[in-house]
Amino acid sequence: MAGTRKAALAAVVAVLALTATACNDNNDEKKDAAPAAPTTAAAPTSAAPTSAAPTPAAPTSSAAAPAKLTPAAFLEQVTRKTGAAKSAKITEDISIAATTMTAQGAVSWADGLQGDVTMDMSGSPLGKLLAPLTGGQSAPYRYTKDAMYLRLGGQAVRALDGRHWLHYDKAAMAKASGGTGGDQLQNADPVQGVRTLIASGKVAEVGQETVNGKPATHYTGQITVADIAGASGNSITPEQLEQIKGKLAKAGITSEQVDVWVDADQLVVKRTEQGDTKNGAFKVTVTYSDYGTPVTTTAPDPSDTVELSELAKMDQGGAAS
């Protein structure tokens, strides 16, 4: 019994470390959208009437048209519109080296990032190991404003005296993952994803494409640490730039390609980030739908939770983690 208990606990720690390593963290608690960029064109004014008989106006080839916003300026408006939507349903596909995971759920960014997301790990080497811990090859996560919880089952619940939820904060997760951080929900934030693209300073409009059966405009950019250092001219704050820079540094990323697709309502419908990390090549794809969907997430009862630090100590036979 003791051996089974310890094996179950060790498996939980291993699964947590994997999900943390596969996901890039950034601790942006300020989710205010960037202000919309002003347009540069003004509407033409009519000439004042005179007492003399009017002379025919000279014909013009076309009416004055508003100047088109640059891709970066347009995306700044997208952050405002998407931020105001406050919530959405998501599907997130993550691959890093030989590991693949898929998450589905609903998230809100109205007051910090919150939501319920289930991570399918059947494409991960630890998928089978996860089954006796959660009852299947998936990891149900619950995110509140300041905490994260993993729903346990099977052997893990028995080993933890009937408790069903593992509670951990960002500091504990960073320790479990070797200091890389770890919060896959941060990847789901569409506003932060657009800000990352703007920070590249080299946003390009690719053109019209179809996403989920609807037309969307595709934007792309390649972001490096050097790009971020010279990005002070746009509306992203210095703090937000530092958070993006820290995200790349933690994962050992020197260059990252970011793509976003925006629909006619100026809402993000798809986003991808891809590049190379110290743990191998990675790609994250998130699709968004049902903007404004209700998200009501509450923390589990404390009597039904276990701390990550307690789990680590039990795994090591009571030794300090």
C-alpha positions as CSV (number, residue, x, y, z in Angstrom):
1,M,0.0,0.0,0.0
2,A,2.8,2.4,0.9
3,G,4.5,1.7,-2.4
4,T,1.3,2.3,-4.4
5,R,0.7,5.5,-2.5
6,K,4.2,6.8,-3.2
7,A,4.0,5.8,-6.9
8,A,0.7,7.7,-7.3
9,L,2.1,10.8,-5.7
10,A,5.2,10.7,-7.8
11,A,3.1,10.4,-10.9
12,V,1.1,13.5,-9.9
13,V,4.3,15.5,-9.5
14,A,5.6,14.3,-12.9
15,V,2.4,15.2,-14.7
16,L,2.4,18.7,-13.1
17,A,6.0,19.2,-14.2
18,L,5.2,18.2,-17.7
19,T,2.2,20.5,-18.1
20,A,4.2,23.4,-16.6
21,T,7.2,22.9,-18.9
22,A,4.9,22.7,-22.0
23,C,3.3,26.1,-21.2
24,N,4.8,29.5,-21.1
25,D,3.9,31.8,-18.2
26,N,3.6,35.5,-17.9
27,N,2.3,37.2,-14.7
28,D,0.4,40.1,-16.3
29,E,-2.2,40.9,-13.8
30,K,-3.1,44.2,-15.6
31,K,-5.4,43.2,-18.4
32,D,-6.5,46.7,-19.5
33,A,-6.6,46.8,-23.3
34,A,-4.3,49.1,-25.2
35,P,-6.0,52.3,-26.3
36,A,-7.2,52.5,-29.9
37,A,-4.9,54.3,-32.2
38,P,-6.3,57.6,-33.6
39,T,-7.1,57.7,-37.3
40,T,-5.2,60.3,-39.2
41,A,-7.8,61.3,-41.8
42,A,-10.3,64.1,-41.3
43,A,-13.7,64.4,-43.0
44,P,-13.7,67.1,-45.7
45,T,-15.5,70.3,-44.8
46,S,-18.0,72.1,-47.0
47,A,-17.1,75.6,-48.4
48,A,-19.0,78.5,-46.8
49,P,-21.8,80.0,-49.0
50,T,-21.3,83.4,-50.7
51,S,-23.7,86.0,-52.0
52,A,-22.4,85.7,-55.5
53,A,-23.7,83.1,-57.8
54,P,-21.9,79.8,-57.2
55,T,-19.5,78.6,-59.9
56,P,-19.6,74.9,-60.7
57,A,-17.2,73.0,-58.6
58,A,-14.3,71.3,-60.3
59,P,-14.9,67.6,-60.6
60,T,-12.8,65.3,-58.4
61,S,-11.7,61.9,-59.3
62,S,-13.0,60.5,-55.9
63,A,-14.1,61.5,-52.5
64,A,-11.4,61.7,-49.8
65,A,-11.1,58.4,-48.0
66,P,-9.9,57.8,-44.5
67,A,-6.3,56.6,-44.4
68,K,-6.0,52.9,-43.7
69,L,-4.5,52.1,-40.3
70,T,-1.3,50.3,-40.2
71,P,-1.5,46.6,-39.1
72,A,-0.1,47.4,-35.7
73,A,-2.5,50.3,-35.1
74,F,-5.4,48.2,-36.2
75,L,-4.4,45.4,-33.8
76,E,-4.3,48.0,-31.0
77,Q,-8.0,48.5,-31.7
78,V,-8.5,44.7,-31.6
79,T,-7.0,44.5,-28.1
80,R,-9.7,47.0,-27.0
81,K,-12.6,45.2,-28.7
82,T,-11.5,41.8,-27.6
83,G,-10.7,42.9,-24.1
84,A,-14.2,44.3,-23.8
85,A,-15.7,41.0,-24.7
86,K,-14.4,39.6,-21.4
87,S,-14.8,35.9,-22.1
88,A,-14.9,33.1,-24.7
89,K,-14.8,29.4,-25.3
90,I,-11.4,28.1,-26.3
91,T,-9.7,25.1,-27.9
92,E,-5.9,25.1,-27.3
93,D,-3.4,22.7,-29.0
94,I,0.1,22.6,-27.5
95,S,3.1,20.7,-28.9
96,I,6.6,20.8,-27.5
97,A,9.2,18.3,-28.8
98,A,7.4,14.9,-28.9
99,T,4.6,16.0,-26.5
100,T,1.2,17.1,-27.6
101,M,-1.8,18.2,-25.6
102,T,-5.2,19.7,-26.3
103,A,-7.3,21.8,-23.9
104,Q,-10.9,22.8,-24.2
105,G,-13.0,25.0,-21.9
106,A,-14.2,28.5,-21.2
107,V,-12.2,31.4,-19.8
108,S,-12.7,34.9,-18.6
109,W,-10.2,37.8,-18.6
110,A,-12.5,40.4,-17.0
111,D,-10.8,40.3,-13.6
112,G,-7.6,38.3,-13.9
113,L,-7.7,35.0,-15.9
114,Q,-10.4,32.5,-14.7
115,G,-12.1,29.5,-16.1
116,D,-12.5,25.7,-16.4
117,V,-10.2,23.9,-18.8
118,T,-9.7,20.2,-19.4
119,M,-6.3,19.2,-20.8
120,D,-6.3,16.0,-23.0
121,M,-2.9,14.3,-22.6
122,S,-3.6,11.2,-24.7
123,G,-0.9,12.5,-27.1
124,S,1.7,12.8,-24.3
125,P,4.0,10.1,-23.0
126,L,2.4,10.5,-19.6
127,G,-1.2,10.1,-20.8
128,K,-1.4,6.5,-19.6
129,L,0.3,7.4,-16.4
130,L,-2.4,10.1,-15.8
131,A,-5.3,7.7,-16.2
132,P,-5.3,6.2,-12.6
133,L,-4.8,9.7,-11.2
134,T,-7.7,11.5,-12.8
135,G,-9.8,8.6,-14.1
136,G,-8.7,9.1,-17.8
137,Q,-6.0,10.6,-19.9
138,S,-7.1,14.1,-19.2
139,A,-6.4,16.8,-16.6
140,P,-9.4,19.0,-15.5
141,Y,-8.1,22.4,-14.3
142,R,-10.0,25.1,-12.5
143,Y,-8.6,28.6,-12.4
144,T,-9.7,31.3,-10.0
145,K,-8.3,34.8,-9.8
146,D,-5.3,33.9,-7.7
147,A,-5.1,30.1,-7.7
148,M,-5.1,26.9,-9.9
149,Y,-6.6,23.5,-9.1
150,L,-6.2,20.1,-10.7
151,R,-9.0,17.6,-10.3
152,L,-7.7,14.2,-9.1
153,G,-9.3,10.7,-9.1
154,G,-8.5,7.0,-8.8
155,Q,-5.3,6.1,-6.9
156,A,-4.5,9.7,-6.2
157,V,-7.7,10.3,-4.2
158,R,-7.2,7.2,-2.2
159,A,-3.6,8.2,-1.5
160,L,-4.8,11.7,-0.4
161,D,-7.4,10.5,2.1
162,G,-10.3,11.2,-0.2
163,R,-9.4,14.8,-1.3
164,H,-10.1,15.6,-4.9
165,W,-8.3,18.9,-5.8
166,L,-4.6,19.7,-5.9
167,H,-4.1,23.4,-5.2
168,Y,-1.0,25.3,-6.4
169,D,0.2,28.8,-7.0
170,K,2.6,30.2,-9.6
171,A,5.6,30.0,-7.3
172,A,4.9,26.4,-6.5
173,M,4.4,25.5,-10.1
174,A,7.6,27.3,-11.1
175,K,9.5,25.1,-8.6
176,A,7.9,21.9,-9.8
177,S,8.9,22.8,-13.4
178,G,12.4,23.8,-12.7
179,G,11.8,27.5,-12.7
180,T,10.1,27.8,-16.1
181,G,6.8,29.0,-14.6
182,G,3.7,27.2,-15.8
183,D,0.2,28.4,-16.4
184,Q,-1.4,27.2,-19.6
185,L,-4.4,29.5,-19.1
186,Q,-2.1,32.5,-19.7
187,N,-1.6,31.1,-23.3
188,A,-5.4,31.4,-23.7
189,D,-5.6,35.2,-23.2
190,P,-6.3,36.7,-26.6
191,V,-5.5,40.2,-25.6
192,Q,-2.0,39.3,-24.4
193,G,-1.5,37.3,-27.6
194,V,-2.2,40.3,-29.7
195,R,0.1,42.5,-27.6
196,T,2.9,40.0,-28.2
197,L,2.4,40.4,-31.9
198,I,2.4,44.2,-31.7
199,A,5.6,44.0,-29.7
200,S,7.4,42.5,-32.7
201,G,7.4,45.9,-34.3
202,K,7.1,44.2,-37.7
203,V,3.4,43.2,-38.0
204,A,2.3,42.3,-41.6
205,E,-1.1,41.7,-43.0
206,V,-1.2,38.3,-44.8
207,G,-4.7,38.5,-46.2
208,Q,-8.2,37.1,-45.9
209,E,-8.6,33.4,-44.8
210,T,-11.3,31.3,-43.4
211,V,-11.4,30.3,-39.7
212,N,-14.2,28.1,-38.3
213,G,-16.2,28.7,-41.6
214,K,-16.0,32.5,-41.4
215,P,-13.8,35.1,-43.1
216,A,-10.9,36.5,-41.0
217,T,-7.9,38.7,-41.6
218,H,-4.5,37.0,-40.9
219,Y,-1.7,39.0,-39.3
220,T,1.9,37.8,-38.7
221,G,5.1,38.8,-37.1
222,Q,8.5,37.5,-35.9
223,I,9.4,38.6,-32.4
224,T,12.9,38.6,-30.8
225,V,14.3,40.1,-27.7
226,A,16.0,42.8,-29.8
227,D,12.6,43.7,-31.3
228,I,11.1,44.1,-27.8
229,A,14.0,46.4,-26.8
230,G,13.1,48.8,-29.6
231,A,9.3,48.6,-29.3
232,S,8.8,51.6,-27.0
233,G,7.2,53.6,-29.8
234,N,3.9,51.7,-29.7
235,S,1.1,51.8,-27.1
236,I,2.3,48.8,-25.1
237,T,3.5,49.8,-21.7
238,P,7.2,49.2,-20.6
239,E,5.8,46.7,-18.0
240,Q,4.0,44.7,-20.6
241,L,7.1,44.6,-22.8
242,E,9.2,43.4,-19.9
243,Q,6.7,40.6,-19.2
244,I,6.8,39.5,-22.9
245,K,10.6,39.6,-22.7
246,G,10.6,37.5,-19.5
247,K,8.3,34.9,-21.1
248,L,10.8,34.4,-23.9
249,A,13.8,34.3,-21.6
250,K,12.2,31.7,-19.3
251,A,11.6,29.3,-22.1
252,G,14.9,30.0,-23.8
253,I,13.3,31.4,-26.9
254,T,15.4,33.7,-29.1
255,S,12.9,34.1,-31.9
256,E,9.1,33.4,-32.0
257,Q,6.6,33.6,-34.8
258,V,3.2,35.0,-33.7
259,D,0.0,34.9,-36.0
260,V,-3.5,36.1,-35.2
261,W,-6.7,36.0,-37.2
262,V,-9.3,38.7,-36.6
263,D,-13.0,38.6,-37.7
264,A,-15.2,41.4,-39.0
265,D,-16.1,42.4,-35.4
266,Q,-12.4,43.0,-34.5
267,L,-12.4,39.9,-32.3
268,V,-9.5,37.4,-32.3
269,V,-10.7,34.1,-33.6
270,K,-7.4,32.2,-33.8
271,R,-3.8,32.7,-32.6
272,T,-0.6,30.7,-33.0
273,E,2.8,31.0,-31.4
274,Q,5.8,28.9,-32.5
275,G,9.5,28.7,-32.2
276,D,12.3,26.8,-30.5
277,T,12.9,26.4,-26.8
278,K,15.6,24.8,-24.6
279,N,13.2,21.8,-24.4
280,G,12.6,21.6,-28.2
281,A,10.4,23.1,-30.9
282,F,7.0,24.3,-29.7
283,K,3.7,25.5,-31.2
284,V,0.6,26.7,-29.4
285,T,-2.6,27.2,-31.4
286,V,-5.7,28.7,-29.7
287,T,-9.1,29.2,-31.4
288,Y,-11.9,31.4,-29.8
289,S,-15.6,31.3,-30.1
290,D,-18.8,32.3,-28.3
291,Y,-17.4,35.6,-27.0
292,G,-19.2,36.8,-23.9
293,T,-20.0,33.2,-22.8
294,P,-20.8,33.1,-19.0
295,V,-17.8,31.9,-16.9
296,T,-18.5,31.2,-13.2
297,T,-15.6,29.6,-11.5
298,T,-15.4,29.0,-7.8
299,A,-12.6,27.5,-5.6
300,P,-13.2,24.0,-4.3
301,D,-13.9,23.6,-0.6
302,P,-10.6,23.8,1.4
303,S,-11.3,20.5,3.1
304,D,-11.3,18.8,-0.4
305,T,-7.9,20.2,-1.5
306,V,-4.3,19.3,-1.0
307,E,-1.3,21.7,-1.3
308,L,1.5,21.0,-3.8
309,S,4.1,21.4,-1.1
310,E,2.3,18.7,1.0
311,L,2.2,16.4,-2.0
312,A,6.0,16.8,-2.6
313,K,6.7,16.0,1.1
314,M,4.6,12.9,1.0
315,D,6.2,11.8,-2.2
316,Q,9.6,12.1,-0.6
317,G,8.6,10.2,2.5
318,G,8.2,13.4,4.6
319,A,11.4,15.1,3.6
320,A,11.4,18.8,2.8
321,S,10.7,19.4,-0.9
